Amino acid sequence: MKENCDGNFVSIDPENTKCVSNYEAYSEIVRYINPQQILEPLCTTTPALKQGIIQLVQDGPEFLCRSYDHILVNTWANDENVRKALHIREGTKEEFFRCNKTLAYTQDKFNVVEYYRNLTNANLQVLVYTSDLDMTVPHLSTQQWIKSFNMSLHDKWRAWFVDGQVAGFTEIYKMKEDHYLTYVSVKGAGHVAQTFKPKEAYHMIDRWFSFSLI
């Protein structure tokens, strides 16, 4: 793919047959991997599974997949007793959906690196954190665009700790004067780091806000 796709893995040119063939082979290899956390099970969260998942919870055994809570939260939020407890007025919302997929977006942004580059020219302290088991936003690609800014290194690559254990790795770059970009990876986390590693994410944010080294 590196040789044949010219670095474009999103909008692949259908006329580039070598790239198309490489991408199809790659897709087949990773099709059964959970892209949001590569070490966890890949599970379908279609509405058809809804009743089965609810039954699993009611029967007691722990259900396999973290993503099942996407269905469970819809069931919970649409329960009549929950709506009353939250003081949701009748008629204001017929049904709650965790994700509103009806919004009429007119465009997508596949690359926002220039927005981050603007932050390096502002008088801001910047924190960029990633999860090391997330394949949807890989930490390697995040490191790549950070390094492309050619900022000077202020604090070299090292581990950071929670409760005496390695919680991830960090590196700090100097942007201008006393303003820095702090890169942090969260070890063992998947997409949305705080969902997988809430304690580590809390300590990361708390330390950064207090201007102490992560």
C-alpha positions as YAML, in Angstrom:
chain: A
units: angstrom
residues:
- id: 1
  name: MET
  ca: [0.00, 0.00, 0.00]
- id: 2
  name: LYS
  ca: [2.87, 2.38, 0.79]
- id: 3
  name: GLU
  ca: [4.41, 1.66, -2.58]
- id: 4
  name: ASN
  ca: [1.25, 1.79, -4.67]
- id: 5
  name: CYS
  ca: [-1.23, 4.16, -2.99]
- id: 6
  name: ASP
  ca: [0.89, 7.33, -2.85]
- id: 7
  name: GLY
  ca: [0.01, 7.85, 0.81]
- id: 8
  name: ASN
  ca: [-3.72, 8.11, 0.05]
- id: 9
  name: PHE
  ca: [-5.65, 5.39, 1.85]
- id: 10
  name: VAL
  ca: [-8.99, 7.20, 2.14]
- id: 11
  name: SER
  ca: [-10.05, 8.32, -1.36]
- id: 12
  name: ILE
  ca: [-8.40, 5.61, -3.40]
- id: 13
  name: ASP
  ca: [-8.23, 6.14, -7.16]
- id: 14
  name: PRO
  ca: [-10.25, 3.27, -8.70]
- id: 15
  name: GLU
  ca: [-7.97, 3.42, -11.74]
- id: 16
  name: ASN
  ca: [-4.98, 2.56, -9.54]
- id: 17
  name: THR
  ca: [-5.52, -1.18, -9.72]
- id: 18
  name: LYS
  ca: [-2.42, -2.09, -7.68]
- id: 19
  name: CYS
  ca: [-3.54, 0.15, -4.83]
- id: 20
  name: VAL
  ca: [-7.10, -1.19, -4.98]
- id: 21
  name: SER
  ca: [-5.79, -4.76, -4.85]
- id: 22
  name: ASN
  ca: [-3.47, -3.96, -1.93]
- id: 23
  name: TYR
  ca: [-6.26, -2.23, -0.03]
- id: 24
  name: GLU
  ca: [-8.62, -5.17, -0.52]
- id: 25
  name: ALA
  ca: [-5.96, -7.54, 0.84]
- id: 26
  name: TYR
  ca: [-5.39, -5.29, 3.85]
- id: 27
  name: SER
  ca: [-9.13, -4.99, 4.52]
- id: 28
  name: GLU
  ca: [-9.47, -8.77, 4.49]
- id: 29
  name: ILE
  ca: [-6.62, -9.15, 7.00]
- id: 30
  name: VAL
  ca: [-8.08, -6.69, 9.54]
- id: 31
  name: ARG
  ca: [-11.80, -7.33, 9.00]
- id: 32
  name: TYR
  ca: [-12.19, -9.31, 12.24]
- id: 33
  name: ILE
  ca: [-10.15, -6.94, 14.41]
- id: 34
  name: ASN
  ca: [-11.92, -4.40, 16.63]
- id: 35
  name: PRO
  ca: [-10.53, -1.11, 15.29]
- id: 36
  name: GLN
  ca: [-11.43, 0.82, 18.44]
- id: 37
  name: GLN
  ca: [-9.41, -1.50, 20.70]
- id: 38
  name: ILE
  ca: [-7.45, -4.12, 18.82]
- id: 39
  name: LEU
  ca: [-7.22, -6.58, 21.75]
- id: 40
  name: GLU
  ca: [-10.94, -6.63, 22.55]
- id: 41
  name: PRO
  ca: [-13.64, -8.69, 20.77]
- id: 42
  name: LEU
  ca: [-15.23, -7.32, 17.62]
- id: 43
  name: CYS
  ca: [-18.98, -7.21, 18.21]
- id: 44
  name: THR
  ca: [-21.97, -6.13, 16.19]
- id: 45
  name: THR
  ca: [-24.26, -3.63, 17.91]
- id: 46
  name: THR
  ca: [-27.23, -3.73, 15.57]
- id: 47
  name: PRO
  ca: [-30.74, -3.32, 17.00]
- id: 48
  name: ALA
  ca: [-31.39, -7.00, 16.22]
- id: 49
  name: LEU
  ca: [-29.08, -7.88, 19.10]
- id: 50
  name: LYS
  ca: [-30.83, -5.55, 21.51]
- id: 51
  name: GLN
  ca: [-33.14, -8.04, 23.23]
- id: 52
  name: GLY
  ca: [-30.44, -10.69, 23.46]
- id: 53
  name: ILE
  ca: [-28.01, -8.30, 25.14]
- id: 54
  name: ILE
  ca: [-30.62, -7.14, 27.62]
- id: 55
  name: GLN
  ca: [-31.37, -10.76, 28.46]
- id: 56
  name: LEU
  ca: [-27.67, -11.42, 29.07]
- id: 57
  name: VAL
  ca: [-27.53, -8.56, 31.54]
- id: 58
  name: GLN
  ca: [-30.68, -9.71, 33.31]
- id: 59
  name: ASP
  ca: [-29.37, -13.28, 33.57]
- id: 60
  name: GLY
  ca: [-26.27, -12.11, 35.37]
- id: 61
  name: PRO
  ca: [-23.12, -13.14, 33.44]
- id: 62
  name: GLU
  ca: [-20.88, -10.34, 32.22]
- id: 63
  name: PHE
  ca: [-21.47, -9.66, 28.55]
- id: 64
  name: LEU
  ca: [-18.46, -9.81, 26.25]
- id: 65
  name: CYS
  ca: [-18.33, -6.50, 24.48]
- id: 66
  name: ARG
  ca: [-17.81, -2.97, 25.71]
- id: 67
  name: SER
  ca: [-19.78, -1.67, 22.73]
- id: 68
  name: TYR
  ca: [-22.97, -3.37, 23.95]
- id: 69
  name: ASP
  ca: [-23.50, -0.39, 26.25]
- id: 70
  name: HIS
  ca: [-24.32, 1.61, 23.11]
- id: 71
  name: ILE
  ca: [-27.53, -0.41, 22.87]
- id: 72
  name: LEU
  ca: [-28.12, -0.56, 26.61]
- id: 73
  name: VAL
  ca: [-27.96, 3.23, 27.00]
- id: 74
  name: ASN
  ca: [-30.72, 3.62, 24.42]
- id: 75
  name: THR
  ca: [-32.87, 1.13, 26.31]
- id: 76
  name: TRP
  ca: [-32.18, 2.88, 29.61]
- id: 77
  name: ALA
  ca: [-32.78, 6.41, 28.30]
- id: 78
  name: ASN
  ca: [-36.09, 5.42, 26.70]
- id: 79
  name: ASP
  ca: [-37.45, 3.74, 29.80]
- id: 80
  name: GLU
  ca: [-40.56, 5.54, 31.05]
- id: 81
  name: ASN
  ca: [-39.39, 5.57, 34.68]
- id: 82
  name: VAL
  ca: [-36.01, 7.01, 33.69]
- id: 83
  name: ARG
  ca: [-37.66, 9.74, 31.64]
- id: 84
  name: LYS
  ca: [-39.82, 10.68, 34.61]
- id: 85
  name: ALA
  ca: [-36.80, 10.72, 36.93]
- id: 86
  name: LEU
  ca: [-34.97, 13.03, 34.50]
- id: 87
  name: HIS
  ca: [-38.08, 15.29, 34.24]
- id: 88
  name: ILE
  ca: [-38.32, 14.96, 30.47]
- id: 89
  name: ARG
  ca: [-41.59, 16.57, 29.48]
- id: 90
  name: GLU
  ca: [-43.92, 14.34, 27.49]
- id: 91
  name: GLY
  ca: [-44.01, 15.13, 23.82]
- id: 92
  name: THR
  ca: [-40.67, 16.96, 23.72]
- id: 93
  name: LYS
  ca: [-38.72, 13.92, 22.51]
- id: 94
  name: GLU
  ca: [-40.32, 10.77, 21.16]
- id: 95
  name: GLU
  ca: [-37.23, 8.57, 21.30]
- id: 96
  name: PHE
  ca: [-33.67, 9.02, 22.51]
- id: 97
  name: PHE
  ca: [-30.81, 7.98, 20.21]
- id: 98
  name: ARG
  ca: [-27.21, 7.80, 21.39]
- id: 99
  name: CYS
  ca: [-26.00, 9.04, 18.00]
- id: 100
  name: ASN
  ca: [-28.06, 11.31, 15.77]
- id: 101
  name: LYS
  ca: [-27.28, 10.14, 12.24]
- id: 102
  name: THR
  ca: [-29.95, 12.28, 10.59]
- id: 103
  name: LEU
  ca: [-27.92, 15.50, 10.60]
- id: 104
  name: ALA
  ca: [-27.46, 16.76, 7.05]
- id: 105
  name: TYR
  ca: [-23.71, 17.29, 6.86]
- id: 106
  name: THR
  ca: [-22.52, 18.74, 3.57]
- id: 107
  name: GLN
  ca: [-18.82, 17.91, 3.86]
- id: 108
  name: ASP
  ca: [-16.26, 15.83, 5.72]
- id: 109
  name: LYS
  ca: [-12.80, 16.83, 6.88]
- id: 110
  name: PHE
  ca: [-10.38, 13.95, 6.40]
- id: 111
  name: ASN
  ca: [-7.32, 15.96, 7.41]
- id: 112
  name: VAL
  ca: [-7.23, 18.56, 10.21]
- id: 113
  name: VAL
  ca: [-3.46, 18.84, 10.59]
- id: 114
  name: GLU
  ca: [-3.48, 22.50, 9.54]
- id: 115
  name: TYR
  ca: [-5.86, 23.31, 12.41]
- id: 116
  name: TYR
  ca: [-3.34, 21.82, 14.81]
- id: 117
  name: ARG
  ca: [-0.56, 23.76, 13.10]
- id: 118
  name: ASN
  ca: [-2.49, 26.97, 13.86]
- id: 119
  name: LEU
  ca: [-2.41, 26.05, 17.56]
- id: 120
  name: THR
  ca: [1.38, 25.98, 17.49]
- id: 121
  name: ASN
  ca: [1.36, 29.65, 16.42]
- id: 122
  name: ALA
  ca: [-1.04, 30.72, 19.17]
- id: 123
  name: ASN
  ca: [-0.22, 31.61, 22.77]
- id: 124
  name: LEU
  ca: [-1.60, 28.35, 24.08]
- id: 125
  name: GLN
  ca: [-0.48, 25.28, 25.94]
- id: 126
  name: VAL
  ca: [-1.47, 22.23, 23.89]
- id: 127
  name: LEU
  ca: [-2.17, 18.66, 25.02]
- id: 128
  name: VAL
  ca: [-2.50, 15.92, 22.39]
- id: 129
  name: TYR
  ca: [-3.24, 12.44, 23.71]
- id: 130
  name: THR
  ca: [-3.79, 9.14, 21.97]
- id: 131
  name: SER
  ca: [-4.53, 5.51, 22.83]
- id: 132
  name: ASP
  ca: [-1.94, 2.93, 21.89]
- id: 133
  name: LEU
  ca: [-4.46, 0.20, 21.00]
- id: 134
  name: ASP
  ca: [-6.72, 2.39, 18.84]
- id: 135
  name: MET
  ca: [-6.62, 1.55, 15.13]
- id: 136
  name: THR
  ca: [-9.18, 4.16, 14.06]
- id: 137
  name: VAL
  ca: [-6.86, 7.03, 15.07]
- id: 138
  name: PRO
  ca: [-3.46, 5.30, 15.31]
- id: 139
  name: HIS
  ca: [-0.90, 6.83, 17.64]
- id: 140
  name: LEU
  ca: [1.79, 6.43, 14.97]
- id: 141
  name: SER
  ca: [-0.06, 8.78, 12.61]
- id: 142
  name: THR
  ca: [-0.52, 11.32, 15.41]
- id: 143
  name: GLN
  ca: [3.19, 11.23, 16.14]
- id: 144
  name: GLN
  ca: [3.90, 11.65, 12.44]
- id: 145
  name: TRP
  ca: [1.98, 14.90, 12.02]
- id: 146
  name: ILE
  ca: [3.39, 16.29, 15.27]
- id: 147
  name: LYS
  ca: [6.95, 15.63, 14.06]
- id: 148
  name: SER
  ca: [6.09, 17.26, 10.71]
- id: 149
  name: PHE
  ca: [5.83, 20.62, 12.50]
- id: 150
  name: ASN
  ca: [9.60, 20.51, 13.19]
- id: 151
  name: MET
  ca: [9.26, 21.86, 16.73]
- id: 152
  name: SER
  ca: [12.22, 21.73, 19.07]
- id: 153
  name: LEU
  ca: [12.21, 18.90, 21.60]
- id: 154
  name: HIS
  ca: [11.81, 20.11, 25.20]
- id: 155
  name: ASP
  ca: [11.39, 16.82, 27.12]
- id: 156
  name: LYS
  ca: [12.43, 13.59, 25.39]
- id: 157
  name: TRP
  ca: [10.34, 10.42, 25.09]
- id: 158
  name: ARG
  ca: [9.78, 8.77, 28.45]
- id: 159
  name: ALA
  ca: [7.25, 6.74, 30.42]
- id: 160
  name: TRP
  ca: [4.70, 8.30, 32.77]
- id: 161
  name: PHE
  ca: [3.23, 6.48, 35.76]
- id: 162
  name: VAL
  ca: [0.06, 5.93, 37.79]
- id: 163
  name: ASP
  ca: [0.27, 3.95, 41.03]
- id: 164
  name: GLY
  ca: [3.85, 3.00, 40.22]
- id: 165
  name: GLN
  ca: [2.92, 1.41, 36.88]
- id: 166
  name: VAL
  ca: [3.64, 2.65, 33.35]
- id: 167
  name: ALA
  ca: [0.48, 4.40, 32.18]
- id: 168
  name: GLY
  ca: [1.85, 5.40, 28.79]
- id: 169
  name: PHE
  ca: [4.54, 7.52, 27.20]
- id: 170
  name: THR
  ca: [5.02, 11.24, 26.70]
- id: 171
  name: GLU
  ca: [7.11, 13.76, 24.82]
- id: 172
  name: ILE
  ca: [7.02, 17.57, 25.05]
- id: 173
  name: TYR
  ca: [7.79, 20.02, 22.25]
- id: 174
  name: LYS
  ca: [8.46, 23.74, 22.53]
- id: 175
  name: MET
  ca: [6.26, 25.80, 20.21]
- id: 176
  name: LYS
  ca: [7.21, 29.40, 21.10]
- id: 177
  name: GLU
  ca: [8.56, 31.18, 24.15]
- id: 178
  name: ASP
  ca: [6.96, 29.44, 27.16]
- id: 179
  name: HIS
  ca: [4.31, 27.53, 25.23]
- id: 180
  name: TYR
  ca: [4.53, 23.79, 24.72]
- id: 181
  name: LEU
  ca: [2.79, 20.92, 22.95]
- id: 182
  name: THR
  ca: [2.60, 17.86, 25.19]
- id: 183
  name: TYR
  ca: [2.06, 14.52, 23.47]
- id: 184
  name: VAL
  ca: [0.80, 11.66, 25.66]
- id: 185
  name: SER
  ca: [-0.07, 8.06, 24.85]
- id: 186
  name: VAL
  ca: [-2.32, 6.07, 27.18]
- id: 187
  name: LYS
  ca: [-1.18, 2.46, 27.48]
- id: 188
  name: GLY
  ca: [-3.80, -0.22, 26.95]
- id: 189
  name: ALA
  ca: [-6.54, 2.23, 25.97]
- id: 190
  name: GLY
  ca: [-8.75, 2.14, 22.91]
- id: 191
  name: HIS
  ca: [-10.66, 4.84, 21.07]
- id: 192
  name: VAL
  ca: [-11.84, 7.47, 23.59]
- id: 193
  name: ALA
  ca: [-9.08, 6.79, 26.11]
- id: 194
  name: GLN
  ca: [-11.08, 7.70, 29.22]
- id: 195
  name: THR
  ca: [-13.65, 4.97, 28.45]
- id: 196
  name: PHE
  ca: [-10.95, 2.31, 28.69]
- id: 197
  name: LYS
  ca: [-8.55, 3.86, 31.21]
- id: 198
  name: PRO
  ca: [-10.51, 6.41, 33.28]
- id: 199
  name: LYS
  ca: [-8.05, 6.57, 36.17]
- id: 200
  name: GLU
  ca: [-5.03, 7.09, 33.94]
- id: 201
  name: ALA
  ca: [-6.89, 9.68, 31.82]
- id: 202
  name: TYR
  ca: [-7.91, 11.56, 34.97]
- id: 203
  name: HIS
  ca: [-4.32, 11.74, 36.25]
- id: 204
  name: MET
  ca: [-3.07, 12.81, 32.81]
- id: 205
  name: ILE
  ca: [-5.52, 15.73, 32.57]
- id: 206
  name: ASP
  ca: [-5.11, 16.71, 36.23]
- id: 207
  name: ARG
  ca: [-1.33, 16.86, 35.98]
- id: 208
  name: TRP
  ca: [-1.42, 18.80, 32.74]
- id: 209
  name: PHE
  ca: [-3.80, 21.41, 34.15]
- id: 210
  name: SER
  ca: [-1.60, 21.79, 37.21]
- id: 211
  name: PHE
  ca: [1.45, 22.41, 34.98]
- id: 212
  name: SER
  ca: [3.26, 19.43, 36.49]
- id: 213
  name: LEU
  ca: [5.13, 16.95, 34.32]
- id: 214
  name: ILE
  ca: [2.87, 14.08, 33.29]
...
